[in-house]
């Protein structure tokens, strides 16, 4: 199967959404008290969530988006942005 060319806009949007997800994690760490331990925990959580999401998206992407790495990056960014927003919002319900 022939791979399709990368769409730069889609890749940049995915990377931007990854950044948004990280910012939400950092905001949640600040809301947790802003200590070193809070920031460390949220950054480690962001990295672990990214790792788990990458594994899941690769399995799904190989079936539905073969050769479309730009869609993989966009999906990863969207998942991280939504998860980061939920972590930040749900922080205030504790």
HTML snippet that shows the backbone in 3Dmol.js (N, CA, C, O; Angstrom):
<script src="https://3Dmol.org/build/3Dmol-min.js"></script>
<div id="view" style="width:600px;height:400px;position:relative"></div>
<script>
const pdb = `
ATOM      1  N   UNK A   1       0.837  -1.174   0.000  1.00  0.00           N
ATOM      2  CA  UNK A   1       0.000   0.000   0.000  1.00  0.00           C
ATOM      3  C   UNK A   1       0.884   1.241   0.000  1.00  0.00           C
ATOM      4  O   UNK A   1       1.883   1.304   0.717  1.00  0.00           O
ATOM      5  N   UNK A   2       0.519   2.197  -0.786  1.00  0.00           N
ATOM      6  CA  UNK A   2       1.282   3.412  -0.932  1.00  0.00           C
ATOM      7  C   UNK A   2       0.950   4.382   0.200  1.00  0.00           C
ATOM      8  O   UNK A   2      -0.221   4.574   0.528  1.00  0.00           O
ATOM      9  N   UNK A   3       1.966   4.989   0.795  1.00  0.00           N
ATOM     10  CA  UNK A   3       1.706   5.942   1.870  1.00  0.00           C
ATOM     11  C   UNK A   3       1.371   7.302   1.260  1.00  0.00           C
ATOM     12  O   UNK A   3       1.917   7.704   0.232  1.00  0.00           O
ATOM     13  N   UNK A   4       0.458   7.987   1.930  1.00  0.00           N
ATOM     14  CA  UNK A   4       0.032   9.298   1.469  1.00  0.00           C
ATOM     15  C   UNK A   4       0.999  10.348   2.001  1.00  0.00           C
ATOM     16  O   UNK A   4       1.638  10.136   3.031  1.00  0.00           O
ATOM     17  N   UNK A   5       1.112  11.480   1.305  1.00  0.00           N
ATOM     18  CA  UNK A   5       2.011  12.529   1.798  1.00  0.00           C
ATOM     19  C   UNK A   5       1.478  13.134   3.101  1.00  0.00           C
ATOM     20  O   UNK A   5       0.270  13.209   3.324  1.00  0.00           O
ATOM     21  N   UNK A   6       2.410  13.561   3.947  1.00  0.00           N
ATOM     22  CA  UNK A   6       2.017  14.193   5.201  1.00  0.00           C
ATOM     23  C   UNK A   6       1.400  15.558   4.929  1.00  0.00           C
ATOM     24  O   UNK A   6       1.868  16.303   4.068  1.00  0.00           O
ATOM     25  N   UNK A   7       0.369  15.868   5.654  1.00  0.00           N
ATOM     26  CA  UNK A   7      -0.203  17.209   5.593  1.00  0.00           C
ATOM     27  C   UNK A   7       0.369  17.994   6.764  1.00  0.00           C
ATOM     28  O   UNK A   7       0.096  17.691   7.925  1.00  0.00           O
ATOM     29  N   UNK A   8       1.154  18.989   6.448  1.00  0.00           N
ATOM     30  CA  UNK A   8       1.845  19.745   7.492  1.00  0.00           C
ATOM     31  C   UNK A   8       0.881  20.404   8.460  1.00  0.00           C
ATOM     32  O   UNK A   8       1.161  20.466   9.657  1.00  0.00           O
ATOM     33  N   UNK A   9      -0.247  20.897   7.972  1.00  0.00           N
ATOM     34  CA  UNK A   9      -1.211  21.563   8.848  1.00  0.00           C
ATOM     35  C   UNK A   9      -1.754  20.591   9.893  1.00  0.00           C
ATOM     36  O   UNK A   9      -1.937  20.954  11.055  1.00  0.00           O
ATOM     37  N   UNK A  10      -2.006  19.361   9.470  1.00  0.00           N
ATOM     38  CA  UNK A  10      -2.537  18.358  10.384  1.00  0.00           C
ATOM     39  C   UNK A  10      -1.502  17.995  11.435  1.00  0.00           C
ATOM     40  O   UNK A  10      -1.840  17.829  12.607  1.00  0.00           O
ATOM     41  N   UNK A  11      -0.256  17.870  11.034  1.00  0.00           N
ATOM     42  CA  UNK A  11       0.815  17.548  11.983  1.00  0.00           C
ATOM     43  C   UNK A  11       0.985  18.686  12.985  1.00  0.00           C
ATOM     44  O   UNK A  11       1.089  18.443  14.188  1.00  0.00           O
ATOM     45  N   UNK A  12       1.013  19.927  12.498  1.00  0.00           N
ATOM     46  CA  UNK A  12       1.185  21.068  13.399  1.00  0.00           C
ATOM     47  C   UNK A  12      -0.003  21.221  14.341  1.00  0.00           C
ATOM     48  O   UNK A  12       0.175  21.600  15.499  1.00  0.00           O
ATOM     49  N   UNK A  13      -1.200  20.937  13.867  1.00  0.00           N
ATOM     50  CA  UNK A  13      -2.367  20.988  14.745  1.00  0.00           C
ATOM     51  C   UNK A  13      -2.254  19.932  15.838  1.00  0.00           C
ATOM     52  O   UNK A  13      -2.566  20.208  16.997  1.00  0.00           O
ATOM     53  N   UNK A  14      -1.815  18.732  15.486  1.00  0.00           N
ATOM     54  CA  UNK A  14      -1.624  17.672  16.470  1.00  0.00           C
ATOM     55  C   UNK A  14      -0.576  18.037  17.502  1.00  0.00           C
ATOM     56  O   UNK A  14      -0.770  17.794  18.693  1.00  0.00           O
ATOM     57  N   UNK A  15       0.540  18.619  17.061  1.00  0.00           N
ATOM     58  CA  UNK A  15       1.596  19.032  17.984  1.00  0.00           C
ATOM     59  C   UNK A  15       1.100  20.157  18.882  1.00  0.00           C
ATOM     60  O   UNK A  15       1.415  20.189  20.072  1.00  0.00           O
ATOM     61  N   UNK A  16       0.329  21.076  18.320  1.00  0.00           N
ATOM     62  CA  UNK A  16      -0.233  22.164  19.123  1.00  0.00           C
ATOM     63  C   UNK A  16      -1.190  21.629  20.182  1.00  0.00           C
ATOM     64  O   UNK A  16      -1.189  22.103  21.318  1.00  0.00           O
ATOM     65  N   UNK A  17      -2.004  20.645  19.815  1.00  0.00           N
ATOM     66  CA  UNK A  17      -2.921  20.054  20.786  1.00  0.00           C
ATOM     67  C   UNK A  17      -2.163  19.296  21.872  1.00  0.00           C
ATOM     68  O   UNK A  17      -2.603  19.273  23.022  1.00  0.00           O
ATOM     69  N   UNK A  18      -1.038  18.678  21.533  1.00  0.00           N
ATOM     70  CA  UNK A  18      -0.184  18.063  22.555  1.00  0.00           C
ATOM     71  C   UNK A  18       0.304  19.124  23.541  1.00  0.00           C
ATOM     72  O   UNK A  18       0.325  18.892  24.750  1.00  0.00           O
ATOM     73  N   UNK A  19       0.690  20.271  23.027  1.00  0.00           N
ATOM     74  CA  UNK A  19       1.111  21.375  23.893  1.00  0.00           C
ATOM     75  C   UNK A  19      -0.014  21.863  24.789  1.00  0.00           C
ATOM     76  O   UNK A  19       0.208  22.179  25.958  1.00  0.00           O
ATOM     77  N   UNK A  20      -1.219  21.925  24.243  1.00  0.00           N
ATOM     78  CA  UNK A  20      -2.387  22.330  25.038  1.00  0.00           C
ATOM     79  C   UNK A  20      -2.635  21.323  26.163  1.00  0.00           C
ATOM     80  O   UNK A  20      -2.938  21.708  27.293  1.00  0.00           O
ATOM     81  N   UNK A  21      -2.506  20.046  25.851  1.00  0.00           N
ATOM     82  CA  UNK A  21      -2.675  19.021  26.873  1.00  0.00           C
ATOM     83  C   UNK A  21      -1.651  19.163  27.988  1.00  0.00           C
ATOM     84  O   UNK A  21      -1.990  19.020  29.163  1.00  0.00           O
ATOM     85  N   UNK A  22      -0.397  19.443  27.629  1.00  0.00           N
ATOM     86  CA  UNK A  22       0.648  19.635  28.637  1.00  0.00           C
ATOM     87  C   UNK A  22       0.355  20.869  29.484  1.00  0.00           C
ATOM     88  O   UNK A  22       0.554  20.848  30.699  1.00  0.00           O
ATOM     89  N   UNK A  23      -0.109  21.928  28.860  1.00  0.00           N
ATOM     90  CA  UNK A  23      -0.442  23.142  29.616  1.00  0.00           C
ATOM     91  C   UNK A  23      -1.555  22.865  30.622  1.00  0.00           C
ATOM     92  O   UNK A  23      -1.492  23.346  31.753  1.00  0.00           O
ATOM     93  N   UNK A  24      -2.567  22.102  30.232  1.00  0.00           N
ATOM     94  CA  UNK A  24      -3.626  21.750  31.176  1.00  0.00           C
ATOM     95  C   UNK A  24      -3.075  20.940  32.342  1.00  0.00           C
ATOM     96  O   UNK A  24      -3.484  21.149  33.484  1.00  0.00           O
ATOM     97  N   UNK A  25      -2.154  20.018  32.074  1.00  0.00           N
ATOM     98  CA  UNK A  25      -1.540  19.257  33.158  1.00  0.00           C
ATOM     99  C   UNK A  25      -0.760  20.176  34.093  1.00  0.00           C
ATOM    100  O   UNK A  25      -0.819  20.009  35.311  1.00  0.00           O
ATOM    101  N   UNK A  26      -0.036  21.136  33.543  1.00  0.00           N
ATOM    102  CA  UNK A  26       0.722  22.069  34.370  1.00  0.00           C
ATOM    103  C   UNK A  26      -0.200  22.980  35.169  1.00  0.00           C
ATOM    104  O   UNK A  26       0.103  23.309  36.315  1.00  0.00           O
ATOM    105  N   UNK A  27      -1.319  23.393  34.585  1.00  0.00           N
ATOM    106  CA  UNK A  27      -2.299  24.186  35.331  1.00  0.00           C
ATOM    107  C   UNK A  27      -2.895  23.386  36.480  1.00  0.00           C
ATOM    108  O   UNK A  27      -3.113  23.917  37.569  1.00  0.00           O
ATOM    109  N   UNK A  28      -3.156  22.113  36.234  1.00  0.00           N
ATOM    110  CA  UNK A  28      -3.685  21.255  37.295  1.00  0.00           C
ATOM    111  C   UNK A  28      -2.653  21.088  38.407  1.00  0.00           C
ATOM    112  O   UNK A  28      -3.011  21.051  39.584  1.00  0.00           O
ATOM    113  N   UNK A  29      -1.381  20.987  38.044  1.00  0.00           N
ATOM    114  CA  UNK A  29      -0.329  20.875  39.060  1.00  0.00           C
ATOM    115  C   UNK A  29      -0.253  22.155  39.893  1.00  0.00           C
ATOM    116  O   UNK A  29      -0.056  22.102  41.107  1.00  0.00           O
ATOM    117  N   UNK A  30      -0.409  23.293  39.239  1.00  0.00           N
ATOM    118  CA  UNK A  30      -0.432  24.552  39.974  1.00  0.00           C
ATOM    119  C   UNK A  30      -1.624  24.633  40.909  1.00  0.00           C
ATOM    120  O   UNK A  30      -1.515  25.167  42.013  1.00  0.00           O
ATOM    121  N   UNK A  31      -2.758  24.110  40.476  1.00  0.00           N
ATOM    122  CA  UNK A  31      -3.955  24.105  41.320  1.00  0.00           C
ATOM    123  C   UNK A  31      -3.818  23.119  42.471  1.00  0.00           C
ATOM    124  O   UNK A  31      -4.492  23.268  43.490  1.00  0.00           O
ATOM    125  N   UNK A  32      -2.964  22.122  42.328  1.00  0.00           N
ATOM    126  CA  UNK A  32      -2.727  21.156  43.400  1.00  0.00           C
ATOM    127  C   UNK A  32      -1.770  21.694  44.455  1.00  0.00           C
ATOM    128  O   UNK A  32      -1.444  20.979  45.402  1.00  0.00           O
ATOM    129  N   UNK A  33      -1.328  22.889  44.323  1.00  0.00           N
ATOM    130  CA  UNK A  33      -0.434  23.485  45.314  1.00  0.00           C
ATOM    131  C   UNK A  33       0.832  24.039  44.720  1.00  0.00           C
ATOM    132  O   UNK A  33       1.521  24.828  45.366  1.00  0.00           O
ATOM    133  N   UNK A  34       1.156  23.647  43.509  1.00  0.00           N
ATOM    134  CA  UNK A  34       2.329  24.188  42.834  1.00  0.00           C
ATOM    135  C   UNK A  34       3.651  23.700  43.383  1.00  0.00           C
ATOM    136  O   UNK A  34       4.685  24.325  43.147  1.00  0.00           O
ATOM    137  N   UNK A  35       3.640  22.602  44.108  1.00  0.00           N
ATOM    138  CA  UNK A  35       4.891  22.078  44.647  1.00  0.00           C
ATOM    139  C   UNK A  35       5.622  21.282  43.562  1.00  0.00           C
ATOM    140  O   UNK A  35       5.061  20.930  42.524  1.00  0.00           O
ATOM    141  N   UNK A  36       6.889  21.018  43.849  1.00  0.00           N
ATOM    142  CA  UNK A  36       7.689  20.231  42.915  1.00  0.00           C
ATOM    143  C   UNK A  36       7.053  18.863  42.696  1.00  0.00           C
ATOM    144  O   UNK A  36       7.012  18.364  41.571  1.00  0.00           O
ATOM    145  N   UNK A  37       6.558  18.261  43.773  1.00  0.00           N
ATOM    146  CA  UNK A  37       5.953  16.927  43.680  1.00  0.00           C
ATOM    147  C   UNK A  37       4.697  16.958  42.803  1.00  0.00           C
ATOM    148  O   UNK A  37       4.443  16.018  42.050  1.00  0.00           O
ATOM    149  N   UNK A  38       3.914  18.038  42.900  1.00  0.00           N
ATOM    150  CA  UNK A  38       2.703  18.138  42.076  1.00  0.00           C
ATOM    151  C   UNK A  38       3.068  18.245  40.596  1.00  0.00           C
ATOM    152  O   UNK A  38       2.479  17.566  39.755  1.00  0.00           O
ATOM    153  N   UNK A  39       4.042  19.100  40.283  1.00  0.00           N
ATOM    154  CA  UNK A  39       4.457  19.239  38.890  1.00  0.00           C
ATOM    155  C   UNK A  39       5.072  17.950  38.363  1.00  0.00           C
ATOM    156  O   UNK A  39       4.795  17.541  37.235  1.00  0.00           O
ATOM    157  N   UNK A  40       5.914  17.305  39.184  1.00  0.00           N
ATOM    158  CA  UNK A  40       6.527  16.055  38.772  1.00  0.00           C
ATOM    159  C   UNK A  40       5.463  15.000  38.496  1.00  0.00           C
ATOM    160  O   UNK A  40       5.536  14.286  37.496  1.00  0.00           O
ATOM    161  N   UNK A  41       4.481  14.905  39.376  1.00  0.00           N
ATOM    162  CA  UNK A  41       3.419  13.917  39.197  1.00  0.00           C
ATOM    163  C   UNK A  41       2.604  14.160  37.945  1.00  0.00           C
ATOM    164  O   UNK A  41       2.264  13.214  37.235  1.00  0.00           O
ATOM    165  N   UNK A  42       2.287  15.408  37.664  1.00  0.00           N
ATOM    166  CA  UNK A  42       1.481  15.699  36.481  1.00  0.00           C
ATOM    167  C   UNK A  42       2.278  15.527  35.186  1.00  0.00           C
ATOM    168  O   UNK A  42       1.730  15.082  34.178  1.00  0.00           O
ATOM    169  N   UNK A  43       3.553  15.872  35.208  1.00  0.00           N
ATOM    170  CA  UNK A  43       4.372  15.669  34.003  1.00  0.00           C
ATOM    171  C   UNK A  43       4.570  14.179  33.748  1.00  0.00           C
ATOM    172  O   UNK A  43       4.492  13.733  32.603  1.00  0.00           O
ATOM    173  N   UNK A  44       4.824  13.407  34.800  1.00  0.00           N
ATOM    174  CA  UNK A  44       4.955  11.961  34.636  1.00  0.00           C
ATOM    175  C   UNK A  44       3.639  11.364  34.147  1.00  0.00           C
ATOM    176  O   UNK A  44       3.633  10.475  33.295  1.00  0.00           O
ATOM    177  N   UNK A  45       2.530  11.853  34.688  1.00  0.00           N
ATOM    178  CA  UNK A  45       1.217  11.389  34.224  1.00  0.00           C
ATOM    179  C   UNK A  45       0.988  11.716  32.759  1.00  0.00           C
ATOM    180  O   UNK A  45       0.448  10.899  32.014  1.00  0.00           O
ATOM    181  N   UNK A  46       1.398  12.912  32.343  1.00  0.00           N
ATOM    182  CA  UNK A  46       1.274  13.303  30.936  1.00  0.00           C
ATOM    183  C   UNK A  46       2.087  12.370  30.050  1.00  0.00           C
ATOM    184  O   UNK A  46       1.608  11.925  29.007  1.00  0.00           O
ATOM    185  N   UNK A  47       3.320  12.073  30.465  1.00  0.00           N
ATOM    186  CA  UNK A  47       4.169  11.197  29.664  1.00  0.00           C
ATOM    187  C   UNK A  47       3.630   9.773  29.613  1.00  0.00           C
ATOM    188  O   UNK A  47       3.655   9.144  28.555  1.00  0.00           O
ATOM    189  N   UNK A  48       3.143   9.253  30.740  1.00  0.00           N
ATOM    190  CA  UNK A  48       2.571   7.906  30.743  1.00  0.00           C
ATOM    191  C   UNK A  48       1.303   7.845  29.898  1.00  0.00           C
ATOM    192  O   UNK A  48       1.093   6.883  29.159  1.00  0.00           O
ATOM    193  N   UNK A  49       0.452   8.873  30.007  1.00  0.00           N
ATOM    194  CA  UNK A  49      -0.756   8.911  29.190  1.00  0.00           C
ATOM    195  C   UNK A  49      -0.405   8.998  27.708  1.00  0.00           C
ATOM    196  O   UNK A  49      -1.082   8.405  26.869  1.00  0.00           O
ATOM    197  N   UNK A  50       0.651   9.736  27.391  1.00  0.00           N
ATOM    198  CA  UNK A  50       1.101   9.807  25.998  1.00  0.00           C
ATOM    199  C   UNK A  50       1.565   8.442  25.515  1.00  0.00           C
ATOM    200  O   UNK A  50       1.225   8.026  24.407  1.00  0.00           O
ATOM    201  N   UNK A  51       2.333   7.750  26.332  1.00  0.00           N
ATOM    202  CA  UNK A  51       2.826   6.431  25.952  1.00  0.00           C
ATOM    203  C   UNK A  51       1.686   5.445  25.719  1.00  0.00           C
ATOM    204  O   UNK A  51       1.674   4.733  24.714  1.00  0.00           O
ATOM    205  N   UNK A  52       0.743   5.401  26.628  1.00  0.00           N
ATOM    206  CA  UNK A  52      -0.406   4.500  26.484  1.00  0.00           C
ATOM    207  C   UNK A  52      -1.238   4.891  25.253  1.00  0.00           C
ATOM    208  O   UNK A  52      -1.695   4.026  24.505  1.00  0.00           O
ATOM    209  N   UNK A  53      -1.427   6.189  25.054  1.00  0.00           N
ATOM    210  CA  UNK A  53      -2.201   6.654  23.896  1.00  0.00           C
ATOM    211  C   UNK A  53      -1.515   6.312  22.582  1.00  0.00           C
ATOM    212  O   UNK A  53      -2.175   5.935  21.614  1.00  0.00           O
ATOM    213  N   UNK A  54      -0.188   6.441  22.546  1.00  0.00           N
ATOM    214  CA  UNK A  54       0.556   6.109  21.326  1.00  0.00           C
ATOM    215  C   UNK A  54       0.379   4.644  20.975  1.00  0.00           C
ATOM    216  O   UNK A  54       0.154   4.298  19.815  1.00  0.00           O
ATOM    217  N   UNK A  55       0.479   3.783  21.981  1.00  0.00           N
ATOM    218  CA  UNK A  55       0.317   2.345  21.721  1.00  0.00           C
ATOM    219  C   UNK A  55      -1.074   2.065  21.161  1.00  0.00           C
ATOM    220  O   UNK A  55      -1.209   1.336  20.178  1.00  0.00           O
ATOM    221  N   UNK A  56      -2.103   2.636  21.774  1.00  0.00           N
ATOM    222  CA  UNK A  56      -3.474   2.410  21.305  1.00  0.00           C
ATOM    223  C   UNK A  56      -3.690   2.996  19.915  1.00  0.00           C
ATOM    224  O   UNK A  56      -4.321   2.365  19.067  1.00  0.00           O
ATOM    225  N   UNK A  57      -3.175   4.190  19.677  1.00  0.00           N
ATOM    226  CA  UNK A  57      -3.395   4.849  18.381  1.00  0.00           C
ATOM    227  C   UNK A  57      -2.634   4.131  17.273  1.00  0.00           C
ATOM    228  O   UNK A  57      -3.111   4.079  16.139  1.00  0.00           O
ATOM    229  N   UNK A  58      -1.470   3.581  17.573  1.00  0.00           N
ATOM    230  CA  UNK A  58      -0.732   2.829  16.550  1.00  0.00           C
ATOM    231  C   UNK A  58      -1.530   1.600  16.131  1.00  0.00           C
ATOM    232  O   UNK A  58      -1.636   1.304  14.941  1.00  0.00           O
ATOM    233  N   UNK A  59      -2.096   0.880  17.106  1.00  0.00           N
ATOM    234  CA  UNK A  59      -2.898  -0.290  16.750  1.00  0.00           C
ATOM    235  C   UNK A  59      -4.130   0.095  15.942  1.00  0.00           C
ATOM    236  O   UNK A  59      -4.458  -0.561  14.954  1.00  0.00           O
ATOM    237  N   UNK A  60      -4.808   1.151  16.356  1.00  0.00           N
ATOM    238  CA  UNK A  60      -6.002   1.601  15.619  1.00  0.00           C
ATOM    239  C   UNK A  60      -5.596   2.193  14.270  1.00  0.00           C
ATOM    240  O   UNK A  60      -6.230   1.934  13.247  1.00  0.00           O
ATOM    241  N   UNK A  61      -4.520   2.998  14.287  1.00  0.00           N
ATOM    242  CA  UNK A  61      -4.087   3.669  13.067  1.00  0.00           C
ATOM    243  C   UNK A  61      -3.605   2.727  11.984  1.00  0.00           C
ATOM    244  O   UNK A  61      -3.789   2.999  10.797  1.00  0.00           O
ATOM    245  N   UNK A  62      -2.988   1.622  12.377  1.00  0.00           N
ATOM    246  CA  UNK A  62      -2.526   0.664  11.364  1.00  0.00           C
ATOM    247  C   UNK A  62      -3.694   0.056  10.615  1.00  0.00           C
ATOM    248  O   UNK A  62      -3.557  -0.358   9.464  1.00  0.00           O
ATOM    249  N   UNK A  63      -4.849   0.003  11.271  1.00  0.00           N
ATOM    250  CA  UNK A  63      -6.016  -0.566  10.607  1.00  0.00           C
ATOM    251  C   UNK A  63      -6.765   0.471   9.765  1.00  0.00           C
ATOM    252  O   UNK A  63      -7.164   0.188   8.636  1.00  0.00           O
ATOM    253  N   UNK A  64      -6.949   1.650  10.308  1.00  0.00           N
ATOM    254  CA  UNK A  64      -7.796   2.637   9.642  1.00  0.00           C
ATOM    255  C   UNK A  64      -7.038   3.724   8.888  1.00  0.00           C
ATOM    256  O   UNK A  64      -7.556   4.265   7.912  1.00  0.00           O
ATOM    257  N   UNK A  65      -5.815   4.057   9.324  1.00  0.00           N
ATOM    258  CA  UNK A  65      -5.075   5.142   8.685  1.00  0.00           C
ATOM    259  C   UNK A  65      -3.707   4.677   8.245  1.00  0.00           C
ATOM    260  O   UNK A  65      -2.712   5.340   8.537  1.00  0.00           O
ATOM    261  N   UNK A  66      -3.630   3.588   7.571  1.00  0.00           N
ATOM    262  CA  UNK A  66      -2.339   3.061   7.121  1.00  0.00           C
ATOM    263  C   UNK A  66      -1.658   4.096   6.225  1.00  0.00           C
ATOM    264  O   UNK A  66      -2.207   4.529   5.212  1.00  0.00           O
ATOM    265  N   UNK A  67      -0.453   4.476   6.630  1.00  0.00           N
ATOM    266  CA  UNK A  67       0.303   5.444   5.846  1.00  0.00           C
ATOM    267  C   UNK A  67      -0.056   6.890   6.140  1.00  0.00           C
ATOM    268  O   UNK A  67       0.488   7.788   5.497  1.00  0.00           O
ATOM    269  N   UNK A  68      -0.944   7.150   7.080  1.00  0.00           N
ATOM    270  CA  UNK A  68      -1.352   8.520   7.407  1.00  0.00           C
ATOM    271  C   UNK A  68      -0.848   8.892   8.796  1.00  0.00           C
ATOM    272  O   UNK A  68      -1.630   9.002   9.740  1.00  0.00           O
ATOM    273  N   UNK A  69       0.438   9.083   8.910  1.00  0.00           N
ATOM    274  CA  UNK A  69       1.040   9.418  10.196  1.00  0.00           C
ATOM    275  C   UNK A  69       0.514  10.754  10.706  1.00  0.00           C
ATOM    276  O   UNK A  69       0.438  10.969  11.916  1.00  0.00           O
ATOM    277  N   UNK A  70       0.152  11.648   9.802  1.00  0.00           N
ATOM    278  CA  UNK A  70      -0.391  12.935  10.234  1.00  0.00           C
ATOM    279  C   UNK A  70      -1.690  12.751  11.024  1.00  0.00           C
ATOM    280  O   UNK A  70      -1.951  13.501  11.964  1.00  0.00           O
ATOM    281  N   UNK A  71      -2.494  11.774  10.655  1.00  0.00           N
ATOM    282  CA  UNK A  71      -3.721  11.509  11.404  1.00  0.00           C
ATOM    283  C   UNK A  71      -3.407  10.905  12.763  1.00  0.00           C
ATOM    284  O   UNK A  71      -4.139  11.131  13.727  1.00  0.00           O
ATOM    285  N   UNK A  72      -2.334  10.144  12.850  1.00  0.00           N
ATOM    286  CA  UNK A  72      -1.923   9.575  14.144  1.00  0.00           C
ATOM    287  C   UNK A  72      -1.537  10.702  15.101  1.00  0.00           C
ATOM    288  O   UNK A  72      -1.933  10.702  16.267  1.00  0.00           O
ATOM    289  N   UNK A  73      -0.758  11.661  14.597  1.00  0.00           N
ATOM    290  CA  UNK A  73      -0.314  12.785  15.426  1.00  0.00           C
ATOM    291  C   UNK A  73      -1.511  13.642  15.844  1.00  0.00           C
ATOM    292  O   UNK A  73      -1.601  14.072  16.994  1.00  0.00           O
ATOM    293  N   UNK A  74      -2.418  13.883  14.917  1.00  0.00           N
ATOM    294  CA  UNK A  74      -3.607  14.676  15.233  1.00  0.00           C
ATOM    295  C   UNK A  74      -4.463  13.978  16.285  1.00  0.00           C
ATOM    296  O   UNK A  74      -4.946  14.626  17.213  1.00  0.00           O
ATOM    297  N   UNK A  75      -4.656  12.681  16.156  1.00  0.00           N
ATOM    298  CA  UNK A  75      -5.452  11.934  17.122  1.00  0.00           C
ATOM    299  C   UNK A  75      -4.784  11.941  18.495  1.00  0.00           C
ATOM    300  O   UNK A  75      -5.459  12.112  19.510  1.00  0.00           O
ATOM    301  N   UNK A  76      -3.472  11.758  18.534  1.00  0.00           N
ATOM    302  CA  UNK A  76      -2.755  11.800  19.800  1.00  0.00           C
ATOM    303  C   UNK A  76      -2.906  13.166  20.458  1.00  0.00           C
ATOM    304  O   UNK A  76      -3.152  13.251  21.661  1.00  0.00           O
ATOM    305  N   UNK A  77      -2.763  14.223  19.686  1.00  0.00           N
ATOM    306  CA  UNK A  77      -2.923  15.570  20.234  1.00  0.00           C
ATOM    307  C   UNK A  77      -4.327  15.815  20.759  1.00  0.00           C
ATOM    308  O   UNK A  77      -4.500  16.421  21.817  1.00  0.00           O
ATOM    309  N   UNK A  78      -5.333  15.347  20.023  1.00  0.00           N
ATOM    310  CA  UNK A  78      -6.714  15.538  20.464  1.00  0.00           C
ATOM    311  C   UNK A  78      -6.988  14.767  21.754  1.00  0.00           C
ATOM    312  O   UNK A  78      -7.643  15.280  22.661  1.00  0.00           O
ATOM    313  N   UNK A  79      -6.491  13.547  21.833  1.00  0.00           N
ATOM    314  CA  UNK A  79      -6.679  12.739  23.052  1.00  0.00           C
ATOM    315  C   UNK A  79      -6.010  13.426  24.238  1.00  0.00           C
ATOM    316  O   UNK A  79      -6.594  13.498  25.320  1.00  0.00           O
ATOM    317  N   UNK A  80      -4.809  13.925  24.051  1.00  0.00           N
ATOM    318  CA  UNK A  80      -4.090  14.568  25.149  1.00  0.00           C
ATOM    319  C   UNK A  80      -4.751  15.881  25.559  1.00  0.00           C
ATOM    320  O   UNK A  80      -4.814  16.191  26.748  1.00  0.00           O
ATOM    321  N   UNK A  81      -5.237  16.649  24.605  1.00  0.00           N
ATOM    322  CA  UNK A  81      -5.896  17.912  24.946  1.00  0.00           C
ATOM    323  C   UNK A  81      -7.171  17.659  25.748  1.00  0.00           C
ATOM    324  O   UNK A  81      -7.427  18.342  26.740  1.00  0.00           O
ATOM    325  N   UNK A  82      -7.961  16.690  25.325  1.00  0.00           N
ATOM    326  CA  UNK A  82      -9.198  16.366  26.053  1.00  0.00           C
ATOM    327  C   UNK A  82      -8.872  15.806  27.434  1.00  0.00           C
ATOM    328  O   UNK A  82      -9.497  16.192  28.421  1.00  0.00           O
ATOM    329  N   UNK A  83      -7.905  14.906  27.510  1.00  0.00           N
ATOM    330  CA  UNK A  83      -7.537  14.319  28.802  1.00  0.00           C
ATOM    331  C   UNK A  83      -6.975  15.389  29.738  1.00  0.00           C
ATOM    332  O   UNK A  83      -7.308  15.405  30.923  1.00  0.00           O
ATOM    333  N   UNK A  84      -6.138  16.274  29.228  1.00  0.00           N
ATOM    334  CA  UNK A  84      -5.588  17.349  30.055  1.00  0.00           C
ATOM    335  C   UNK A  84      -6.665  18.286  30.557  1.00  0.00           C
ATOM    336  O   UNK A  84      -6.637  18.701  31.715  1.00  0.00           O
ATOM    337  N   UNK A  85      -7.620  18.625  29.695  1.00  0.00           N
ATOM    338  CA  UNK A  85      -8.724  19.490  30.117  1.00  0.00           C
ATOM    339  C   UNK A  85      -9.567  18.813  31.190  1.00  0.00           C
ATOM    340  O   UNK A  85      -9.976  19.455  32.158  1.00  0.00           O
ATOM    341  N   UNK A  86      -9.826  17.524  31.024  1.00  0.00           N
ATOM    342  CA  UNK A  86     -10.603  16.795  32.035  1.00  0.00           C
ATOM    343  C   UNK A  86      -9.860  16.725  33.367  1.00  0.00           C
ATOM    344  O   UNK A  86     -10.465  16.888  34.426  1.00  0.00           O
ATOM    345  N   UNK A  87      -8.577  16.487  33.317  1.00  0.00           N
ATOM    346  CA  UNK A  87      -7.780  16.426  34.549  1.00  0.00           C
ATOM    347  C   UNK A  87      -7.803  17.781  35.252  1.00  0.00           C
ATOM    348  O   UNK A  87      -7.915  17.845  36.476  1.00  0.00           O
ATOM    349  N   UNK A  88      -7.699  18.850  34.490  1.00  0.00           N
ATOM    350  CA  UNK A  88      -7.732  20.186  35.088  1.00  0.00           C
ATOM    351  C   UNK A  88      -9.111  20.500  35.663  1.00  0.00           C
ATOM    352  O   UNK A  88      -9.214  21.007  36.780  1.00  0.00           O
ATOM    353  N   UNK A  89     -10.153  20.208  34.925  1.00  0.00           N
ATOM    354  CA  UNK A  89     -11.513  20.513  35.387  1.00  0.00           C
ATOM    355  C   UNK A  89     -11.891  19.638  36.576  1.00  0.00           C
ATOM    356  O   UNK A  89     -12.440  20.134  37.560  1.00  0.00           O
ATOM    357  N   UNK A  90     -11.605  18.356  36.497  1.00  0.00           N
ATOM    358  CA  UNK A  90     -11.970  17.452  37.584  1.00  0.00           C
ATOM    359  C   UNK A  90     -11.136  17.675  38.834  1.00  0.00           C
ATOM    360  O   UNK A  90     -11.504  17.194  39.906  1.00  0.00           O
ATOM    361  N   UNK A  91     -10.035  18.382  38.730  1.00  0.00           N
ATOM    362  CA  UNK A  91      -9.219  18.730  39.889  1.00  0.00           C
ATOM    363  C   UNK A  91     -10.026  19.520  40.893  1.00  0.00           C
ATOM    364  O   UNK A  91      -9.807  19.392  42.097  1.00  0.00           O
ATOM    365  N   UNK A  92     -10.957  20.337  40.425  1.00  0.00           N
ATOM    366  CA  UNK A  92     -11.736  21.199  41.302  1.00  0.00           C
ATOM    367  C   UNK A  92     -12.951  20.507  41.893  1.00  0.00           C
ATOM    368  O   UNK A  92     -13.663  21.108  42.697  1.00  0.00           O
ATOM    369  N   UNK A  93     -13.206  19.267  41.521  1.00  0.00           N
ATOM    370  CA  UNK A  93     -14.335  18.516  42.076  1.00  0.00           C
ATOM    371  C   UNK A  93     -13.919  17.636  43.242  1.00  0.00           C
ATOM    372  O   UNK A  93     -14.728  16.870  43.765  1.00  0.00           O
ATOM    373  N   UNK A  94     -12.660  17.743  43.652  1.00  0.00           N
ATOM    374  CA  UNK A  94     -12.163  16.902  44.753  1.00  0.00           C
ATOM    375  C   UNK A  94     -12.469  17.558  46.075  1.00  0.00           C
ATOM    376  O   UNK A  94     -12.134  17.012  47.126  1.00  0.00           O
TER     377      UNK A  94
END
`;
const viewer = $3Dmol.createViewer("view");
viewer.addModel(pdb, "pdb");
viewer.setStyle({}, {cartoon: {color: "spectrum"}});
viewer.zoomTo();
viewer.render();
</script>
